[in-house]
Amino acid sequence: MYKLIEFDSLNSTNTFAKENIKSIQDKTVIAANIQTSGYGRFQRKWISDVSENIYISIVLKPENTKNLTNLTQYLCIVLCKTLEDYNITGEIKWPNDILINGKKISGILCECINKKEIVLGLGVNLNLTRKNIEKISQPATSLNLETEKKVNKKFFQEKLLNNFFKDYEKFMENGFAFIKDDYLKRIKFLGKTIFVSNDTNKKNEYIAKSINEDGALIVVDKLKKEIKIFSGDVTY
C-alpha cells in the first residue's frame, strides 16, 4: 500500500523529500524520530525534538491531479478519525491545523513541487510533558495528556497511514465532495467573527459563512460582500 523510510534524525522530512523527490517513488512515507529544523506554514518553526511524536512526509505522484489542492483537508479528516479511535474529538482549524479543546495537537503542510509531485507533511503531538508544552508559543496539547496514557507511536502511525491510503484513490477521484460532510462536522467557527492573515501577518476581519464545494472558505466582510479565500491563517 505504501513504502516507509525511517530516519533517526533529519533536518526536516519535507525538506528531505523535496531534495530527493526524483528518486522517491509514489506513496512513500518519510519518517524521522526527530527533526532539527522542522517547519510549518509560512516557515514557522515546529518543535520536533521529542522522539515519541509523529514527524512524517507523504510523497505522492498521482496520475489524477485535479484534487491536489484539497489533500490537506483530506489528511485533516483522516487524522480526526484516527484520534476518535482514542475517544478524542478533534476540531479542524481551517485549513490545516487540528485542535483539541482549542489547543493545537497537529499541523499539516502540503508542498507541491509541481503538478505531479507533492509532499504532504504532518506533525502530531503524541507524547509530551507539561514542560514540553510550556515551550510552545501557542496553546498546545498532546494525545498522551488528553488520554492520560502514553501513546504507542508505531501503532498510531500505522493506523493513521492505513486510514490515509484506504480512501486516497477515492478522494483523488471525487475531491472535497468526498469528505465535505465529515469536514463540516469538525469545523466550529462558521457563523462567528474570524481573522484571516497571510505571510504578511496583516489580519482582516470577517464573518465565516461556509466552506464551498471546492473546499474554499467563504467569508463576509464589513461591507457585507462575500469573499472566497483559498489560503490563509485563521484565528477566532
C-alpha positions in Angstrom: 0.0 0.0 0.0 2.8 2.4 0.9 6.6 2.3 1.5 8.0 3.6 4.8 11.6 5.0 5.0 12.6 5.8 8.6 15.4 8.0 9.9 16.7 8.6 13.4 17.2 12.3 12.6 16.5 14.7 9.7 16.6 18.5 9.4 13.0 18.1 8.1 11.1 15.3 6.5 9.6 17.7 4.0 13.0 19.1 3.1 14.5 15.6 2.6 11.5 14.6 0.5 11.7 17.7 -1.7 15.5 17.4 -2.2 15.2 13.7 -3.2 11.8 13.8 -4.9 13.0 12.4 -8.2 14.4 9.2 -6.6 11.5 8.6 -4.2 8.6 6.5 -5.5 4.9 7.3 -5.3 3.2 6.6 -2.0 6.5 6.7 0.0 6.4 7.9 3.6 9.5 9.6 5.1 9.6 9.5 8.9 12.0 10.8 11.4 12.3 10.3 15.2 13.4 13.9 15.5 13.7 16.9 13.2 16.4 19.6 13.8 14.7 22.2 11.5 11.1 21.3 11.4 8.7 23.9 10.0 5.1 24.6 9.2 3.3 27.1 7.0 4.9 30.5 6.5 8.2 28.8 7.6 7.1 28.8 11.3 9.3 26.6 13.5 7.8 23.3 14.6 9.5 22.0 17.7 10.5 18.5 16.7 13.0 17.2 19.3 10.7 14.7 21.1 11.2 11.2 19.5 7.8 9.9 20.7 5.9 12.3 18.4 5.0 11.9 14.7 7.1 13.7 12.1 6.3 12.3 8.6 6.1 13.4 5.0 4.0 11.5 2.4 5.3 11.7 -1.2 2.6 11.4 -3.8 2.9 11.4 -7.5 -0.7 10.9 -8.7 -1.9 10.5 -12.3 -5.1 12.2 -11.4 -4.1 15.7 -10.2 -7.5 17.6 -10.3 -7.9 17.5 -6.5 -4.4 18.2 -5.2 -5.5 21.4 -3.5 -7.7 19.6 -1.1 -5.1 17.0 0.1 -4.5 18.9 3.3 -8.2 18.8 4.1 -8.4 15.1 3.4 -5.5 14.5 5.8 -7.3 16.6 8.4 -10.3 14.2 8.2 -8.0 11.1 8.4 -6.3 12.4 11.5 -9.5 13.3 13.2 -10.9 9.9 12.6 -7.7 8.3 13.9 -7.9 10.4 17.1 -11.5 9.3 17.5 -10.3 5.7 18.0 -8.7 7.1 21.2 -12.1 8.7 22.2 -10.7 12.2 21.4 -12.7 14.7 19.3 -10.5 16.8 17.0 -11.6 20.2 15.7 -10.3 21.5 12.3 -8.9 25.0 12.2 -9.1 25.8 8.5 -7.2 24.9 6.5 -4.5 22.7 8.1 -4.5 22.5 12.0 -6.2 20.1 14.3 -7.2 21.3 17.8 -8.5 19.6 20.9 -10.4 21.9 23.2 -8.9 24.9 21.4 -5.3 23.6 21.7 -3.2 22.6 18.8 -2.2 18.9 18.5 -1.2 18.7 14.8 -0.2 20.8 11.8 -0.1 19.8 8.2 2.0 21.3 5.4 1.4 20.4 1.7 4.1 21.5 -0.7 3.6 21.0 -4.4 6.9 20.5 -6.3 4.9 20.5 -9.5 1.5 19.2 -10.6 2.8 15.6 -10.5 4.9 15.6 -7.3 3.5 16.5 -3.9 5.0 16.4 -0.4 2.4 16.2 2.4 4.0 16.8 5.8 2.4 16.1 9.1 3.4 16.6 12.8 1.4 15.2 15.6 2.0 15.7 19.3 1.6 12.2 20.7 3.7 12.2 23.9 4.7 15.4 25.5 5.3 16.5 29.1 3.8 19.7 30.6 7.3 21.2 30.4 7.4 20.5 26.7 4.1 22.2 26.2 5.3 25.3 28.0 8.0 25.8 25.4 5.4 26.1 22.6 4.4 29.7 21.8 0.7 28.9 21.2 -1.9 26.9 23.1 -1.0 23.3 22.5 -1.6 19.8 23.8 -0.7 16.2 23.0 -2.5 12.9 22.9 -1.0 11.4 26.0 -2.0 14.4 28.0 -5.6 14.2 26.7 -5.9 10.5 27.3 -3.7 10.4 30.4 -1.9 7.4 28.9 1.4 7.0 26.9 0.6 6.5 23.2 2.2 3.8 21.2 3.8 5.7 18.4 4.3 2.8 15.9 0.7 1.7 16.4 -0.7 5.2 15.9 1.4 5.9 12.8 0.4 2.6 11.2 -3.3 3.3 11.9 -3.0 6.8 10.5 -1.3 5.8 7.3 -3.6 2.8 6.7 -6.5 5.2 7.1 -5.0 7.7 4.7 -4.3 5.2 1.9 -7.5 3.3 2.3 -9.6 6.0 0.7 -6.9 8.0 -1.0 -7.8 7.0 -4.5 -11.5 7.6 -3.9 -10.7 11.1 -2.6 -8.4 11.9 -5.6 -11.3 10.9 -7.9 -14.1 12.7 -6.1 -12.3 15.6 -4.4 -13.6 17.7 -1.5 -17.2 16.5 -2.0 -16.0 13.0 -0.8 -15.2 14.5 2.7 -17.3 17.6 2.9 -19.9 16.3 5.4 -17.2 14.9 7.7 -15.2 18.2 7.3 -18.1 20.5 8.2 -18.9 18.4 11.3 -15.4 19.2 12.6 -15.4 23.0 11.9 -16.5 25.1 14.8 -16.2 28.7 13.7 -18.8 29.0 11.0 -21.1 32.0 11.8 -18.5 33.6 14.0 -16.1 36.5 13.7 -12.7 35.3 12.4 -9.5 37.0 11.5 -7.5 35.8 8.4 -3.9 36.6 7.9 -1.3 35.6 5.3 2.5 35.6 5.2 2.5 39.4 5.6 0.8 39.0 9.0 -1.9 41.5 8.0 -5.2 40.4 9.7 -8.6 41.0 8.1 -11.8 40.6 10.0 -14.7 38.6 8.5 -17.8 36.6 9.4 -17.2 32.9 8.4 -20.1 31.8 6.3 -19.4 28.4 4.8 -17.0 26.0 3.1 -17.9 25.7 -0.5 -17.8 22.7 -2.9 -14.1 23.1 -3.7 -13.0 23.5 0.0 -12.5 27.2 -0.1 -13.6 29.3 2.9 -16.5 31.7 2.2 -16.5 34.8 4.4 -18.4 38.1 4.6 -16.5 41.4 5.1 -17.7 44.5 6.9 -19.4 45.7 3.7 -21.5 42.5 3.5 -19.5 41.4 0.5 -18.9 37.6 0.1 -15.3 36.7 -0.5 -13.8 33.3 -1.3 -10.5 32.5 0.5 -8.2 29.7 -0.6 -5.4 30.1 1.8 -4.5 32.0 5.0 -4.2 31.6 8.7 -7.5 31.7 10.7 -7.9 32.8 14.3 -11.2 33.2 16.2 
